[in-house]
Amino acid sequence: MPEQPALLQAFGGVRPERLPVWFMRQAGRSLPEYRATRAGTAMLDACLTPDLAAEITLQPVRRHGVDAAILFSDIVVPLKLAGVDVDIVPGRGPVFARPVRDAADLADLVAHDLSEEPLAPIEAAVTRTVAALGDVPLIGFAGAPFTLAAYVVEGGPSKDQLRARTLMHADPAAWRTLTEYLAEISGAFLAAQVRAGAAAVQLFDSWAGALSEADYRADVLPASAAALAQAGTAVPRVHFGTGTAHLLPAMRDAGADVIGVDHRIPLDAASAALGGSTPLQGNIDPALLDAPWPVLERHLEQVVAAGEAAPSHVLNLGHGVPPTTDPGVLTRIVEWAHTR
């Protein structure tokens, strides 16, 4: 059997000869080729045009030599495909025309079904990308139910997810209906990417850090577990959130094989919290991408040293690539990781 790519070895708990590295949001606004390719095309239109989505996904692999691609898409794409009226407003983010504020809104939302047919553009984008990548693995992804719920209930981005957290406690039945629906939608999105050839998947729970562990386990974990379960067990499943140092064991218990760690907790502390048995991904502080190289290099050394506490480690950021990042810095990090 041919040797697995370094990324998949690390996701499986084996330390490969070369430290694998990729970056969340590596395909996007930091790349001039991305800006040129997507000029004049709305974000969701780009996500749903297979040739365009595939090309954008491939760009950082060509430029940086990263050990994985991640599908160019957005967490609201499966809702868009189900017929929900959502758009991505430049400078703001996802905006829903009809936020879930009462029982009628909820009934309207969950009536939007996502069958396999609307997922065809996603599967086509994955198929094209996988064919072009060769031995480089493609990571599929989806938004976790809590983060999607926060957008759906608020109607757009929120700093504190207050409406979603209020609904969780004030109307547990409605909350369960909402998150079970969103789990089905996100899970179907993951499953479609796996069917088309994604070698791993990642579930993003950007806003879960607003929750206590007790609330997460009682009211969020079941839906996240349901979404991850739809991806199956044939590919590694990564679970990532921001501000979630206190939730890492619970996020692992949702069914993750790998835990993504943000920049707020050292990897050795994260590994200790997880019992030293879970592969980790992370956790370069994105703020240091704009620091002088000697400062960034010291930080990289600290991150990699802390990552030695885990069974295996995939080098990544503690959040996504900022749009103002110099692409040359990312290329230099990859070269550093591959030659250290």
C-alpha positions as CSV (number, residue, x, y, z in Angstrom):
1,M,0.0,0.0,0.0
2,P,1.3,3.5,-0.8
3,E,2.1,5.7,2.2
4,Q,-0.7,7.9,3.3
5,P,-0.2,11.7,2.9
6,A,1.4,13.3,5.9
7,L,-1.8,15.1,6.9
8,L,-3.9,11.9,7.0
9,Q,-1.1,10.2,9.0
10,A,-1.3,13.0,11.6
11,F,-5.1,12.9,11.6
12,G,-4.8,9.2,12.4
13,G,-2.5,9.8,15.4
14,V,0.8,8.9,13.7
15,R,3.6,11.4,13.5
16,P,4.8,11.6,9.9
17,E,8.4,12.4,8.9
18,R,7.3,15.9,7.8
19,L,5.2,18.2,9.9
20,P,2.0,18.7,7.9
21,V,0.6,22.3,7.6
22,W,-2.4,24.0,6.1
23,F,-4.3,27.2,7.0
24,M,-7.9,27.9,7.7
25,R,-9.2,30.4,5.2
26,Q,-6.1,29.7,3.0
27,A,-8.2,30.1,-0.1
28,G,-9.5,33.7,-0.1
29,R,-8.9,37.4,0.2
30,S,-5.2,37.2,1.1
31,L,-4.4,35.9,-2.4
32,P,-4.3,38.3,-5.4
33,E,-5.2,35.4,-7.7
34,Y,-8.3,34.9,-5.7
35,R,-9.3,38.5,-6.0
36,A,-8.8,38.4,-9.7
37,T,-10.6,35.1,-10.2
38,R,-13.7,36.1,-8.2
39,A,-13.9,39.7,-9.5
40,G,-17.5,40.5,-10.3
41,T,-18.9,37.3,-8.8
42,A,-20.9,37.2,-5.6
43,M,-19.6,35.0,-2.8
44,L,-22.4,32.4,-2.8
45,D,-22.4,32.4,-6.6
46,A,-18.7,31.5,-6.6
47,C,-19.3,28.8,-4.1
48,L,-22.0,27.2,-6.3
49,T,-20.0,27.4,-9.6
50,P,-18.1,24.1,-9.6
51,D,-15.2,25.2,-11.9
52,L,-14.7,28.5,-10.0
53,A,-14.9,26.9,-6.5
54,A,-12.4,24.2,-7.6
55,E,-10.0,26.8,-9.0
56,I,-10.1,28.9,-5.8
57,T,-9.6,25.8,-3.7
58,L,-6.5,24.9,-5.6
59,Q,-4.9,28.3,-5.5
60,P,-3.2,28.1,-2.1
61,V,-2.0,24.6,-2.8
62,R,-0.2,25.8,-5.9
63,R,1.2,28.9,-4.2
64,H,2.1,27.7,-0.7
65,G,2.7,23.9,-1.1
66,V,0.4,23.2,1.9
67,D,-0.4,19.6,2.8
68,A,-4.1,19.9,2.3
69,A,-6.8,21.9,0.4
70,I,-10.0,22.9,2.0
71,L,-13.1,23.3,-0.2
72,F,-13.9,26.9,-1.0
73,S,-17.4,27.4,0.3
74,D,-19.3,28.9,3.2
75,I,-21.2,27.5,6.2
76,V,-24.5,28.9,4.9
77,V,-24.2,27.3,1.5
78,P,-26.3,24.2,2.5
79,L,-29.1,26.5,3.8
80,K,-28.9,28.4,0.5
81,L,-29.2,25.1,-1.4
82,A,-32.2,24.2,0.7
83,G,-33.9,27.3,-0.5
84,V,-33.5,29.5,2.6
85,D,-33.3,33.2,1.8
86,V,-29.7,34.0,2.9
87,D,-27.0,36.2,1.4
88,I,-23.4,37.1,2.3
89,V,-23.2,40.9,2.5
90,P,-19.7,42.3,1.9
91,G,-18.3,43.7,5.1
92,R,-21.0,42.1,7.3
93,G,-21.4,38.4,6.6
94,P,-24.3,36.1,6.3
95,V,-27.7,37.8,6.5
96,F,-31.0,36.0,6.7
97,A,-34.1,37.6,5.2
98,R,-36.4,35.9,7.8
99,P,-34.7,35.4,11.2
100,V,-36.2,32.8,13.5
101,R,-38.0,34.8,16.1
102,D,-41.2,32.9,16.6
103,A,-42.9,29.5,16.0
104,A,-44.0,30.5,12.5
105,D,-40.5,31.5,11.5
106,L,-39.2,28.2,12.8
107,A,-41.8,26.2,10.9
108,D,-41.0,28.1,7.7
109,L,-37.2,27.4,8.1
110,V,-37.5,23.6,8.8
111,A,-39.8,23.2,5.9
112,H,-36.8,23.8,3.6
113,D,-35.5,20.4,2.7
114,L,-32.0,19.6,1.4
115,S,-32.1,16.6,-0.8
116,E,-29.1,15.2,-2.8
117,E,-30.1,16.9,-6.0
118,P,-29.3,20.5,-4.8
119,L,-26.0,19.3,-3.6
120,A,-24.8,18.4,-7.1
121,P,-22.8,21.6,-7.5
122,I,-20.9,20.9,-4.3
123,E,-20.1,17.3,-5.4
124,A,-19.0,18.5,-8.8
125,A,-16.7,21.1,-7.2
126,V,-15.2,18.4,-4.9
127,T,-14.8,15.9,-7.8
128,R,-13.0,18.4,-10.0
129,T,-10.8,19.5,-7.1
130,V,-9.8,16.0,-6.0
131,A,-8.9,15.1,-9.6
132,A,-6.6,18.1,-9.8
133,L,-5.0,17.7,-6.4
134,G,-3.5,14.3,-7.0
135,D,-1.9,13.1,-3.7
136,V,-2.9,16.2,-1.8
137,P,-5.9,15.5,0.4
138,L,-9.1,17.7,0.3
139,I,-10.8,18.6,3.5
140,G,-14.5,19.2,3.4
141,F,-16.2,21.3,6.0
142,A,-19.5,22.6,7.4
143,G,-20.8,24.9,10.1
144,A,-21.8,23.4,13.4
145,P,-25.4,23.7,14.4
146,F,-24.9,26.2,17.3
147,T,-23.0,28.6,15.1
148,L,-25.6,28.3,12.3
149,A,-28.3,28.7,14.9
150,A,-26.7,31.9,16.1
151,Y,-26.8,33.4,12.6
152,V,-30.3,32.1,11.9
153,V,-31.9,33.5,15.1
154,E,-30.0,36.8,15.0
155,G,-30.5,37.2,11.3
156,G,-26.8,38.0,10.8
157,P,-23.6,38.2,12.7
158,S,-23.7,38.7,16.5
159,K,-21.0,39.5,19.0
160,D,-22.5,37.6,21.9
161,Q,-25.1,35.2,20.4
162,L,-27.5,36.5,22.9
163,R,-30.7,35.7,21.0
164,A,-29.6,32.1,20.4
165,R,-28.6,31.5,24.0
166,T,-31.9,33.0,25.1
167,L,-33.9,30.7,22.8
168,M,-31.9,27.7,24.1
169,H,-33.1,28.3,27.6
170,A,-36.5,29.9,27.1
171,D,-37.9,27.4,24.6
172,P,-36.0,24.1,24.8
173,A,-38.4,22.4,22.4
174,A,-38.0,25.0,19.7
175,W,-34.2,25.0,20.2
176,R,-34.1,21.2,19.8
177,T,-36.2,21.5,16.6
178,L,-33.9,24.2,15.2
179,T,-30.6,22.5,16.0
180,E,-31.7,19.1,14.9
181,Y,-32.7,20.6,11.5
182,L,-29.4,22.4,11.3
183,A,-27.5,19.2,12.1
184,E,-29.3,17.4,9.3
185,I,-28.5,20.2,6.9
186,S,-24.8,20.4,7.9
187,G,-24.4,16.7,8.1
188,A,-25.8,16.3,4.6
189,F,-23.3,18.9,3.4
190,L,-20.5,16.9,4.9
191,A,-21.7,13.6,3.5
192,A,-21.9,15.0,0.0
193,Q,-18.3,16.2,0.2
194,V,-17.2,12.7,1.5
195,R,-19.2,11.0,-1.3
196,A,-17.4,13.1,-3.9
197,G,-13.9,12.4,-2.6
198,A,-13.0,14.6,0.4
199,A,-10.4,12.8,2.5
200,A,-11.3,14.5,5.8
201,V,-13.9,16.9,7.1
202,Q,-13.9,19.7,9.6
203,L,-16.9,21.0,11.6
204,F,-16.5,24.7,12.5
205,D,-18.2,26.0,15.7
206,S,-17.1,29.6,15.6
207,W,-19.3,30.8,18.4
208,A,-19.4,27.8,20.8
209,G,-17.0,29.6,23.1
210,A,-19.9,31.7,24.3
211,L,-21.4,28.6,26.1
212,S,-20.7,27.0,29.4
213,E,-19.6,23.4,29.3
214,A,-22.9,22.3,30.9
215,D,-25.0,24.2,28.3
216,Y,-22.8,22.8,25.5
217,R,-23.1,19.2,26.6
218,A,-26.9,19.5,27.3
219,D,-28.0,21.6,24.4
220,V,-25.4,21.7,21.6
221,L,-23.3,18.5,21.7
222,P,-26.1,16.2,20.5
223,A,-26.7,18.2,17.3
224,S,-23.0,18.5,16.6
225,A,-22.6,14.8,17.1
226,A,-25.5,14.2,14.7
227,A,-23.8,16.4,12.0
228,L,-20.4,14.7,12.4
229,A,-22.1,11.2,12.3
230,Q,-23.4,11.9,8.9
231,A,-19.8,12.2,7.6
232,G,-19.3,8.6,8.5
233,T,-16.2,7.0,10.0
234,A,-14.3,6.4,6.8
235,V,-12.6,9.8,6.9
236,P,-11.1,11.7,9.9
237,R,-13.4,14.3,11.5
238,V,-11.9,17.5,12.9
239,H,-13.8,19.7,15.3
240,F,-12.8,23.3,15.7
241,G,-14.1,26.3,17.7
242,T,-12.9,29.6,18.9
243,G,-12.7,30.5,22.6
244,T,-13.4,26.8,23.4
245,A,-10.5,25.9,25.7
246,H,-13.1,24.8,28.3
247,L,-15.0,22.8,25.8
248,L,-12.3,20.7,24.2
249,P,-13.2,17.3,25.9
250,A,-16.9,17.9,25.1
251,M,-16.1,18.7,21.5
252,R,-14.1,15.6,21.2
253,D,-17.0,13.6,22.8
254,A,-19.2,14.9,19.9
255,G,-17.4,12.4,17.7
256,A,-14.2,14.1,16.6
257,D,-11.0,12.3,15.7
258,V,-9.0,15.5,15.8
259,I,-9.4,18.7,17.8
260,G,-8.6,22.0,16.3
261,V,-7.3,24.4,18.9
262,D,-7.4,28.2,18.7
263,H,-4.6,30.5,19.8
264,R,-5.9,31.1,23.3
265,I,-4.6,27.9,24.9
266,P,-1.2,26.2,24.4
267,L,-1.3,22.9,22.6
268,D,0.3,21.1,25.6
269,A,-2.4,22.4,27.9
270,A,-5.0,21.4,25.3
271,S,-3.5,17.9,25.0
272,A,-3.5,17.5,28.8
273,A,-7.2,18.5,29.0
274,L,-7.9,15.8,26.4
275,G,-6.0,13.1,28.3
276,G,-3.0,13.1,25.9
277,S,-4.7,10.8,23.5
278,T,-6.2,13.1,20.8
279,P,-4.4,14.4,17.7
280,L,-4.4,18.2,17.6
281,Q,-4.5,20.9,14.9
282,G,-3.3,24.5,15.4
283,N,-2.6,27.0,16.7
284,I,-0.5,29.9,15.4
285,D,-1.8,33.2,16.5
286,P,-3.0,35.0,13.3
287,A,-1.9,38.3,14.8
288,L,1.8,37.2,14.5
289,L,1.6,36.7,10.8
290,D,2.3,40.5,10.4
291,A,5.2,40.4,12.9
292,P,8.9,40.4,11.9
293,W,10.0,36.9,10.9
294,P,12.2,36.3,14.0
295,V,9.2,37.0,16.2
296,L,7.0,34.7,14.2
297,E,9.6,32.0,14.0
298,R,10.0,32.0,17.8
299,H,6.2,31.6,18.1
300,L,6.2,28.8,15.5
301,E,8.9,27.0,17.6
302,Q,6.8,27.3,20.7
303,V,3.7,26.0,18.9
304,V,5.5,23.0,17.5
305,A,7.2,22.3,20.8
306,A,3.9,22.4,22.7
307,G,2.4,20.2,20.0
308,E,4.8,17.4,20.9
309,A,2.6,16.7,23.9
310,A,-0.1,15.3,21.6
311,P,0.0,12.0,19.8
312,S,0.3,13.9,16.5
313,H,0.1,17.5,15.3
314,V,-1.0,19.4,12.2
315,L,0.3,22.9,12.1
316,N,-2.4,25.5,11.4
317,L,-3.6,28.8,12.6
318,G,-5.7,29.4,15.8
319,H,-8.3,31.0,13.5
320,G,-8.5,31.9,9.8
321,V,-6.0,33.8,7.6
322,P,-6.6,37.6,8.0
323,P,-7.4,39.2,4.6
324,T,-4.5,41.5,4.9
325,T,-1.9,38.8,5.3
326,D,1.1,38.8,3.0
327,P,0.9,35.5,1.1
328,G,4.7,35.2,1.2
329,V,4.5,34.8,5.0
330,L,2.3,31.7,4.6
331,T,4.6,30.2,2.0
332,R,7.6,30.8,4.4
333,I,5.8,29.0,7.2
334,V,5.1,26.0,5.0
335,E,8.8,25.9,3.9
336,W,9.9,26.3,7.6
337,A,7.6,23.4,8.7
338,H,8.7,21.1,5.9
339,T,12.4,21.6,6.5
340,R,12.7,21.9,10.2
